[in-house]
Amino acid sequence: MTAPAEPVTLVRPPFALSAASLVSSFDRFAVGPMLVLIALDLRVTLAAAVAAASGYYLAYGLSQPLWGVLSDRYGRVPVMRGALLGATAAGLASAFMPGLVPLVALRVVAGACFGAVIPTSLTYVGDTVAAPIRQRALSDLMGTAALGTAMATGFGGVLADLVSWRVVFVTAALCALACALGLRSVPEPPRGAVAGLGAHLGAVLRERWALLVFGLAFVEGAVLLGLLPFLATALQHHGVTAALAGLATAVYGVGLWLLTRLVKRLSRQWSAPRLIAVGGSQLCLGYALVAVHVSLVTVMAAALLFGGGWSFMHSSLQTWATSVVPQARGTTVAFFAAALFIGSAVSSSAGGPLADAGAYGLLFGVAAAMALPLTAVAAVTRHRWRGAMS
């Protein structure tokens, strides 16, 4: 396998790429504030309705290696455009499903299609932005995705409460269609030649540092992405409306957008291990707050801390993922994203029964305990990788 060409032409992601990342994040996070409404409308338990989220996350994660291989072979932009068109069809169809089983099936398809956007966008940045400034460009992309998260948990929750949760799926689907059309103007970056599929995958799976990064991504997804939707259901369990719960958890997206600006500046002076340690500490503190007491104040504070944790820790881990196997960057980033969202699917599914029973203190306490070793291992091993590569 030949090394990829390294055209260094950009300092930030193209607008259409950022817009697609925003829409992908919107669709992924919109379901959290709507779970109780979906359960009531379809006359199922909350634990059953959680399948609409966990099935989506699982498909989002499992589809990543496929999208990575396809983007390495056929191009970043064509893969994203085709996936967005598939997400449009699945999103529109899921809005009209009368029962939970067909709804979950179509959310699985939507998750698999939207799963192509974020990792392929990250790979595009890796292809076109020089390594010394790559974390800053990835922070820009993360900031745009954060706006999608804030809109999903805030605007999505209000729209679902005042109109219908079905309208939220239609909105995301139409925006995906607009992004697919907008990506026609984005140039395709040069890629390295891809050998046989076995050799291509082997280059990734034989790299021990890559396997470590995938493991860290799995735990990070379990700790944050999989349990984040339960902030809204915890508030609703205490009598808060879906609209207000969504607005409270939207602080996560707002905090994420603001703090990515800070990370972009700090990454010029701070090492990646230091950024990881600061981010992980925020995750621990946020979950400790809501484990002790659930209220609008503690949920908003936790959501803000989670935004900081994601900004500091995840941007560092995903930058690591774009560098660990550069000759198969698309596939590596795809496996990284797969691990992240499979972890989130596992934890959201496991947390469903606890949420249904109202045991939110236990649920969030376990998350706080998991965040501690994640932070320590990620910071130490990132430091060792830098030493091994120098």
N, C-alpha and C positions, 0 to 999 in steps of 0.2 A: 504494500500500500504506500503510495507516495504521499509526502506531506502536502497539506493544502496550501494553496496560495494565500498570502496574507495581505490583501489590499487594505491599506489603512486610509480610508477616505472620509469617514464620518466621526463626529464627536458626540452625536446623540442619535437616538432612533428616528426614522422617518415618521411623519405624523400619522400616516395610514396604519403603520405598524402599531403605534401607540394606541390608536383608536380601537384597533382589533383587540389589544390586550385589555383595554377598559371594558369592552363589551363582554369578553370572556370572563373577567372577574365579576361583572354585574350578574351574569347568568349563574355563576357558581355560588355566589353569596346571597342571592335574593331569596333562596328557599328557607333560610333560617327563621326570619320573622313570620313566615307563612305556614310553618308546620302545624301549628295549632289550628289555623283556619282551614287548612287542607283536611286535617283529621275531622273537624266538625262538619265540613261540607260533604265529605265522602263517608261519614259515619263510621270511622275506624278509630282505634286508639292512637295516642301520640307515638307509642313505640312502633306501631305499624307504619304510621306516616313518615317516620324517620327514614324508612327505606327509600323514599324519594330523594333524600339527601345522600345516604350512604351508597345507594346503587349508582348515583351520579358520580360520586367521588371515586368509587371503585373502577367504573368504566373510564373515567378521566385518567386514572393512574395506569390501568392495564393497557390502554391504547398507546401510551407514550413510546415504548420501544418501536412499535410499528411506524409511528409518525417520524421518529428519528431516522430510521433506516430509509424511509421514503424520501425524507428531505435531503439526506446525503446523496441519494441516487438521482432524484428528479428535480430538486430545487426547493428552496425555502418558501418562496412566494407561491408557486403553483400548489404546493401542499396546503398552505394556509387558506388559499382561496377555495379549493375544493372542500376542505373541512368546514369552512364557514357556510358554504351552500348546504351541506348536509345538516349542519346545526340549525339553519333556517327552517328546513323542512321538519325536522324533529321537534323544534320548539313550537312551531305553529300547530302541529298535530297534537302535542301534549296538552295544549291549552283547551282542547275540546274533548278530552277523555272523561267518560262518566264514572269510572271506577278506579280504585287504587292500582290494581294489577296492570292495566294498560298504561296508566300514567307513569308508573315506575319503569315500565319497559321503554317508553319513549324518552323518559329522563335519562335512562342509561345510554340510549343512542345519542342524545344531545350531549351528554358528558363525554362520550367517546369522541365526538366531532369537535367540540370546543377544546378538548384536550390537546389538539394540535397547535393551538395559538401561542400560548405563553412559552413553552419550551422552544418552539421554532423561532419565536421572536428573540429569545435569549441567544439562540444559536446565530441568528442574523447579526446581532450586535457583536458576538464573538468573532464572526467572519469579517466585520467591517471596521471595528474599533481597536486601536492599539491596546495591548495589555496594560500599560501603566495607567491609562485613563478609563479602562473598561468598567471598573466598579462605579465610576461616576455616571457613565452612560446607562448601566444597568439600574442605577438608582433613579434615573429619569424614567425609565420604563416601569419600574416598580411604583413610582409616584403616580403615573397615569393609571396603572392598574388599581392603585389605592383609591383613586376617585371613583372607579367603577364599584369598588367594595362599599364605599360610603354611600353612593347612590343606591346600591342594592339594599343595604340594611336600613337606610333612611327613607328614601323615596319609594323603594319597593314595598316596604312595610306599610307606608301610608296608603299607597295605591291599592294594595291588597285589602286593607282594612276598609277603605272607603268605597271601593268599586268591586274588585274581585281579584283573587290570586291568579286567575287565568289570564288577566290582562297583562300581568307582569311577564309571563312567558311570551306572549305575543310581542311585547315591546322589545325584549331581548332578541327575538327571532328577526324582527324587521331591522334592527340595528346591525345584526350579523350580516344580513343581506347587503346593507349599505357598505359595510366594511369590505366584503368580498369584491364589490364593484370598485371601491377606492383603491384596493391593492393592485389594480392593473397598472398604476403609475409608479409602483415601487420597483426599482431595478433589482435583478437577481445577482447576488455576489458570486464570484468564481468559487469553485469548490475543488478539493483534491479528488483525484481519481479513486473510485471505490473498487476494491478487489471483490472476490467472492464473498457471499453473505457470511459464511462461516468465519473467514479470516477477519472480516470487518467486526463482527460481534466479539470474536476472540480477542481482538486488540483492546476492547473495552473490559471484558470480563476477566481477563488475565491480569489486569492492572490492580494491584492490591489497594493502592490509594483510592482508586475509583470505587472499589467495593466498600471501602470505609465511608466515603462521602455518601454513597447510596444508603448505607445503614443510618447515618446521621440524619439524612433527609426523611427516612421512614419514621424515626422517632419524633423529629420536628413536626412532621405532618400530623402524627397522632396527638401530640401535645397541644398544638395550636389549631390547625385547620379543622380537625375532626371535632373538637370540643367547642370551638368558637360559636357555632349556631345555638348552643345550649345557654348562652348568655340571655338571648331573647326569650327562650322558653322558660328560663328560671324567673324572669320578671313576670311573664304571663302567669306562671304558677302562683305568684304573689298578687295577682289581680290587676296587673298593668295591661293596657290594651296592646294589640299587635302593632298599631301605629307608633305608640310611645316607646314600646320596647325596641322597635326598629330604629327609631331616632336615637335612642340611648346607645345602642350598639354601633350606630353609624360613626360614633366618636372614634372607633377603631380605624376606619378608613381615613377620617380627617387627620388623626394623629399620624397614621402611616404616611400620608402625603406630606405633612409638615416635616416629619422627622427624616424622611428620605432626603430632604434638602440639607438637613444637618449632617447626615451620614456622607453625603456627597462632598461636603467640605472637610469633614474629619478624616475621610479616607486618604487625604493627602498627607496627613501627619501621623495618624494612628495605624498601628498594625492590625491585620485581620484578626489575630487572637484576642486583641483588646476589644475590638468591636463585637466579637462573638460573646465575650464575657459580659459586656455591658448589656447586650440584647437579652442574653439568657437570664440575667439578674432581673430584668424587667418582667419576663415571663413568670418567674417564680413569685415575685411580689404581687403581680396581678391576680394570679390564681389563689394566692393566700388570702387576699382581700375578700374575694367572693366566696371562698370556702368558709370564712368566718361569718359573713353576713351578706345576704343578697338584697340590694336596694337600688334605686336609680343612681344614687351617688356612687356606691361601690362598683356597680356594673360599668358606669361611665369611666371611672378611674381605671378599672381593670382593662377596659377596651382601649383606653389611651396607652396604657403600659404595653398591651399586646401589639399595638401599632409600632411602638418603639422597639419591642423585642423582634418583631418581624423585620423592621428597617435595618437594625444593627446586625442581627444574627443571620437572617436569611440572605440578605444581599451579599454577605461575606461567603456563605456556603455556595451560593449559585455562581459567584465569581470563581471560586475554587473549581466548581464543576466544569466551567468553560475552559479551564486550563489544564486539567489533569490528564486528558488524552486528546491533545489538539488535532491529531490526524483523523479522529472520528468524533469530532465535536458534537455533531447533531445527534448521533446515537448516544453519546455520553450524557448530554443534557436531557435527552428523552428518558433514559433510565433514572436519572436523578429525579425528574418530575414524577416518573412512575412510582418510585419509592415514596416520595412525598405524599402523593394522593392515595396510594394504597394504605399508607399509615393512617391517613385521615379517615378513610372508609372503615378501617378496622375499629378505630376508637369511637367514631360516631355510632357505629352499629352496637358496640359494647356499651356505650353510654346511654343508649335508648331506654333500656329497662330501668336504669337508675333515675333518668329524667321522668319517666312515666310514674315512678313511685315517689317523686319529689325529693329524692336523696341528693340534692345538689351540693351540699356540703362535702359529702364523700366524693362525689364526682370531681369537683374542683380541687379537693385536697390531694387526690391521686395525681392529678395533672401537675400540681405544684411539686410533688415529690419526684415525678418523672423529669421535670425541667432541670433539676439540679445536676444529675449525672450527665444529661445531654450537654449542658453548658460546659462542664469540666472536660469531658472527653473531646468535644469539638474544639475548644480553645487549645488544649494541649497538643492534639494531633495536627491541627493546622500549623502550629509553631514548628513541629517536627518535620512536616512536609516541606516547609520553606527551607529548613536546614538541609534536608536531603536533596533538594533541587539546586541548591546553591553550590 
